[in-house]
Amino acid sequence: MNQVLGDRRAILILLGPALLMYSAVMVIPVVWSFGYALFRGNLIEGFTFVGLANFGRLVQDEQVAAAVRFTLLYTLVISTGQIVLGYSLALLYTFVLRRSSSLIRTLVFFPVVLPSVAVGLLFSRLFAVAPNSGPVVSVLDRLGVAPFDFFAAAGTAFWVIILMDLWRSMGFYGVLLYSGLIDIPTEILEAARIDGARGWRLVRSVVLPLSLPVLVSSIIFSLNASLKVFDTIVALTNGGPGSETTPITLLMFQTSFFYSSFGYGSSMAILISVMCFMVTIFIFRSSRRDLTVGGAA
Amino acid sequence: MAGLPAKLVILLLLVIDVYPLFWLVSTSLKSTQEFLNTPFWSLPQSLDFQNYADAWTLGRIGTSLQNSLVVTIPSVVCILLLGAAAGFALEVMIWKGRNTVLLVILGGIMVPSQMILLPLFTIYFKIGLTNTLWPLILTYIGHGLPLTTFLMAAYFRSVPRELFESCTLDGAGVLRSFISVGLPLVRNGLLTVALLMFFSTYNDLLIALTFITSKDMSTVQVGLLNFQGEYGSVLYGPLFAGICMTVLGTLVVYLFLSRQIMQGLAGGALKG
């Protein structure tokens, strides 16, 4: 039997095509990118070997520093928002709406599947001031706030980006965390209720620890997705005003294709990978420590 | 069951969630004059579909939608076929080194797309594929494979091994038991992964923006962005109509398959 399930020809037929595509599109290009990072130039001008000069430039480049700062700030705010809102939604679905939560869940999830450019353009119109006031400016006007352009200042543009991405993704994190909450056995919740745990105390001492694994997965996923943010910001502000809302992914794209610096662009791609990798390892390790402490107590 | 505060929260949630989309549709039916001269909450005076016609022709939304489907459907089909076969070979079959191969493929889930763009751009340029849709299809397949293989392996793991073993006892070859026993047993998994891959391919911007060099090749996302760049500050109505049309496609799919979509997208995130 093991001979049949170990049939080499069959393995080759089943695995071969996938492995070939994967190597051609992922493995080779990733290795190649590390190579590119050691060169300066592009396809038209050709490449010159510069060693680690690109990384030296990366460390000193004020634009890169600004883009990394923006990316980290964005990630911190959006991930906190996504997890807090998502967890609140999950609690709402599980404990308030219970069996009737299906419709609300479906509605709130819908923006997740919308094309991100469509959402970006929609929000740029929702917050528009010209040629005529969009809904948000109109309502603020009624409330006595003089009309102003949200996209003219970095601060307000940043918050529109945050609101847009929260609107788009909160349903996703709601469903993600909900799938963790419904797995909590009802007996445990009943027992806790009998012991007098209610409301916030029940959530903090019983629900939160029991949903920790799914919470950690969500945090890792959220941080990774946020560090790679690109689509919605390109559609909403395109990095502006100036380059005040330019994440590192957009700077990498501009450097590579507008300024044709393939080598420097590759070193930025490596920086993005390192950021994602470090965040994942960090969360994973700190959560494991938390889990063992919780388990011992 | 729910008290008054909870009801208010739910109402607020619905307004926040639905109103922007409602406003989008209502504005897409207003003429430019009407858009400029009426307040945002007013409903369109008549059902005027001129904006939609303009978006279709001037904004090339028709071409974009077509390109998106021409790219997305073959990509998703190939991802599923290759990924399911690889998942089967890695999970059900027994051979030395399969754990190493699985690990190498898993690593691909972590890699940001930025790491593969420049070398792929070079490759496609050198072999003369620029100005076709092939770069998109090939990249999406390679990029979607790691997660698909991983998820399919997990689905095959939940099938009792005895089924495949009894299959081979009955004299079926491995390929036979993959096609007639394996695939039908994981068809729910296939649908879930198909939806996950459909949306991540259809909604991709970064890869499309990198490899699309001419307007005739634009996918929906790039097409909308170009439309906004070219006419966005003049043709308000058609832009809204264009956004509506791209949203409509996903809405239709969502209406029929929302449960599987939520399961697929959330499941893909949790396991990945």
Boltz contact constraints between the chains, C-beta under 6 A:
constraints:
  - contact:
      token1: [A, 1]
      token2: [B, 165]
      max_distance: 6.0
  - contact:
      token1: [A, 1]
      token2: [B, 168]
      max_distance: 6.0
  - contact:
      token1: [A, 2]
      token2: [B, 94]
      max_distance: 6.0
  - contact:
      token1: [A, 4]
      token2: [B, 168]
      max_distance: 6.0
  - contact:
      token1: [A, 5]
      token2: [B, 93]
      max_distance: 6.0
  - contact:
      token1: [A, 5]
      token2: [B, 94]
      max_distance: 6.0
  - contact:
      token1: [A, 6]
      token2: [B, 94]
      max_distance: 6.0
  - contact:
      token1: [A, 6]
      token2: [B, 95]
      max_distance: 6.0
  - contact:
      token1: [A, 7]
      token2: [B, 174]
      max_distance: 6.0
  - contact:
      token1: [A, 10]
      token2: [B, 174]
      max_distance: 6.0
  - contact:
      token1: [A, 10]
      token2: [B, 175]
      max_distance: 6.0
  - contact:
      token1: [A, 11]
      token2: [B, 89]
      max_distance: 6.0
  - contact:
      token1: [A, 11]
      token2: [B, 93]
      max_distance: 6.0
  - contact:
      token1: [A, 11]
      token2: [B, 95]
      max_distance: 6.0
  - contact:
      token1: [A, 14]
      token2: [B, 85]
      max_distance: 6.0
  - contact:
      token1: [A, 14]
      token2: [B, 88]
      max_distance: 6.0
  - contact:
      token1: [A, 14]
      token2: [B, 89]
      max_distance: 6.0
  - contact:
      token1: [A, 15]
      token2: [B, 86]
      max_distance: 6.0
  - contact:
      token1: [A, 15]
      token2: [B, 89]
      max_distance: 6.0
  - contact:
      token1: [A, 17]
      token2: [B, 82]
      max_distance: 6.0
  - contact:
      token1: [A, 18]
      token2: [B, 82]
      max_distance: 6.0
  - contact:
      token1: [A, 18]
      token2: [B, 86]
      max_distance: 6.0
  - contact:
      token1: [A, 18]
      token2: [B, 145]
      max_distance: 6.0
  - contact:
      token1: [A, 21]
      token2: [B, 141]
      max_distance: 6.0
  - contact:
      token1: [A, 21]
      token2: [B, 142]
      max_distance: 6.0
  - contact:
      token1: [A, 22]
      token2: [B, 142]
      max_distance: 6.0
  - contact:
      token1: [A, 22]
      token2: [B, 145]
      max_distance: 6.0
  - contact:
      token1: [A, 25]
      token2: [B, 139]
      max_distance: 6.0
  - contact:
      token1: [A, 25]
      token2: [B, 142]
      max_distance: 6.0
  - contact:
      token1: [A, 26]
      token2: [B, 108]
      max_distance: 6.0
  - contact:
      token1: [A, 26]
      token2: [B, 142]
      max_distance: 6.0
  - contact:
      token1: [A, 29]
      token2: [B, 116]
      max_distance: 6.0
  - contact:
      token1: [A, 29]
      token2: [B, 119]
      max_distance: 6.0
  - contact:
      token1: [A, 29]
      token2: [B, 120]
      max_distance: 6.0
  - contact:
      token1: [A, 30]
      token2: [B, 111]
      max_distance: 6.0
  - contact:
      token1: [A, 30]
      token2: [B, 115]
      max_distance: 6.0
  - contact:
      token1: [A, 32]
      token2: [B, 119]
      max_distance: 6.0
  - contact:
      token1: [A, 33]
      token2: [B, 115]
      max_distance: 6.0
  - contact:
      token1: [A, 33]
      token2: [B, 119]
      max_distance: 6.0
  - contact:
      token1: [A, 36]
      token2: [B, 118]
      max_distance: 6.0
  - contact:
      token1: [A, 43]
      token2: [B, 125]
      max_distance: 6.0
  - contact:
      token1: [A, 96]
      token2: [B, 2]
      max_distance: 6.0
  - contact:
      token1: [A, 96]
      token2: [B, 6]
      max_distance: 6.0
  - contact:
      token1: [A, 106]
      token2: [B, 258]
      max_distance: 6.0
  - contact:
      token1: [A, 107]
      token2: [B, 17]
      max_distance: 6.0
  - contact:
      token1: [A, 108]
      token2: [B, 17]
      max_distance: 6.0
  - contact:
      token1: [A, 109]
      token2: [B, 262]
      max_distance: 6.0
  - contact:
      token1: [A, 113]
      token2: [B, 199]
      max_distance: 6.0
  - contact:
      token1: [A, 113]
      token2: [B, 250]
      max_distance: 6.0
  - contact:
      token1: [A, 113]
      token2: [B, 254]
      max_distance: 6.0
  - contact:
      token1: [A, 114]
      token2: [B, 247]
      max_distance: 6.0
  - contact:
      token1: [A, 114]
      token2: [B, 250]
      max_distance: 6.0
  - contact:
      token1: [A, 115]
      token2: [B, 203]
      max_distance: 6.0
  - contact:
      token1: [A, 115]
      token2: [B, 220]
      max_distance: 6.0
  - contact:
      token1: [A, 115]
      token2: [B, 221]
      max_distance: 6.0
  - contact:
      token1: [A, 115]
      token2: [B, 246]
      max_distance: 6.0
  - contact:
      token1: [A, 116]
      token2: [B, 203]
      max_distance: 6.0
  - contact:
      token1: [A, 117]
      token2: [B, 221]
      max_distance: 6.0
  - contact:
      token1: [A, 117]
      token2: [B, 224]
      max_distance: 6.0
  - contact:
      token1: [A, 117]
      token2: [B, 225]
      max_distance: 6.0
  - contact:
      token1: [A, 118]
      token2: [B, 243]
      max_distance: 6.0
  - contact:
      token1: [A, 118]
      token2: [B, 246]
      max_distance: 6.0
  - contact:
      token1: [A, 118]
      token2: [B, 247]
      max_distance: 6.0
  - contact:
      token1: [A, 121]
      token2: [B, 228]
      max_distance: 6.0
  - contact:
      token1: [A, 121]
      token2: [B, 243]
      max_distance: 6.0
  - contact:
      token1: [A, 122]
      token2: [B, 24]
      max_distance: 6.0
  - contact:
      token1: [A, 126]
      token2: [B, 20]
      max_distance: 6.0
  - contact:
      token1: [A, 131]
      token2: [B, 36]
      max_distance: 6.0
  - contact:
      token1: [A, 132]
      token2: [B, 36]
      max_distance: 6.0
  - contact:
      token1: [A, 135]
      token2: [B, 40]
      max_distance: 6.0
  - contact:
      token1: [A, 138]
      token2: [B, 40]
      max_distance: 6.0
  - contact:
      token1: [A, 175]
      token2: [B, 262]
      max_distance: 6.0
  - contact:
      token1: [A, 175]
      token2: [B, 266]
      max_distance: 6.0
  - contact:
      token1: [A, 176]
      token2: [B, 266]
      max_distance: 6.0
  - contact:
      token1: [A, 176]
      token2: [B, 269]
      max_distance: 6.0
  - contact:
      token1: [A, 179]
      token2: [B, 266]
      max_distance: 6.0
  - contact:
      token1: [A, 217]
      token2: [B, 270]
      max_distance: 6.0
  - contact:
      token1: [A, 221]
      token2: [B, 269]
      max_distance: 6.0
  - contact:
      token1: [A, 228]
      token2: [B, 112]
      max_distance: 6.0
  - contact:
      token1: [A, 230]
      token2: [B, 206]
      max_distance: 6.0
  - contact:
      token1: [A, 231]
      token2: [B, 205]
      max_distance: 6.0
  - contact:
      token1: [A, 252]
      token2: [B, 114]
      max_distance: 6.0
  - contact:
      token1: [A, 256]
      token2: [B, 118]
      max_distance: 6.0
  - contact:
      token1: [A, 262]
      token2: [B, 118]
      max_distance: 6.0
  - contact:
      token1: [A, 265]
      token2: [B, 118]
      max_distance: 6.0
  - contact:
      token1: [A, 266]
      token2: [B, 118]
      max_distance: 6.0
  - contact:
      token1: [A, 269]
      token2: [B, 114]
      max_distance: 6.0
  - contact:
      token1: [A, 269]
      token2: [B, 115]
      max_distance: 6.0
  - contact:
      token1: [A, 272]
      token2: [B, 112]
      max_distance: 6.0
  - contact:
      token1: [A, 272]
      token2: [B, 114]
      max_distance: 6.0
  - contact:
      token1: [A, 273]
      token2: [B, 112]
      max_distance: 6.0
  - contact:
      token1: [A, 273]
      token2: [B, 115]
      max_distance: 6.0
  - contact:
      token1: [A, 276]
      token2: [B, 112]
      max_distance: 6.0
